Amino acid sequence: MKRTKRVFAIIIGLTCLLVGSVAMAASINVTSDPGALGAEGGSVQLSISIANDSEYAMENISVSNNGTRFFKTSGVIIAPGETTAFSQSVSIPAAMLGQPIEFDIAWTENAVSYTHLRAHET
């Protein structure tokens, strides 16, 4: 009986993990153009592409860095299987060269909220 309960608990646990991982299936890619800057810093075109690999639409998407929102994401919905790109010109001062820029990407899928942290080297 104990063994049956243990096996049942393991099956339930694995099912929960699989369901959770299916719901949060997003691929995020960050790029900049140009890919490198001179020692004085400069302006780059920063782009983030978000691919929705789940079975639910991604809604309420926001991209932020230290609490500052980037990109115009209001009203954007990414359907299952689709990819959407966001792009913005950003000034990178010399002091930030070589430092990672971290973005928090948050969204909802099927009324569940998710956050993904993505770093991009300057």
Sequence and secondary structure as in RCSB ss.txt:
>XXXX:A:sequence
MKRTKRVFAIIIGLTCLLVGSVAMAASINVTSDPGALGAEGGSVQLSISIANDSEYAMENISVSNNGTRFFKTSG
VIIAPGETTAFSQSVSIPAAMLGQPIEFDIAWTENAVSYTHLRAHET
>XXXX:A:secstr
 HHHHHHHHHHHHHHHHHHHHHHT EEEEEEEESS   TTEEEEEEEEEEEE SSS EEEEEEEETTEEES  TT
  B TT EEEEEEEEEEEGGGTTSEEEEEEEEEETTEEEEEEEEEE 
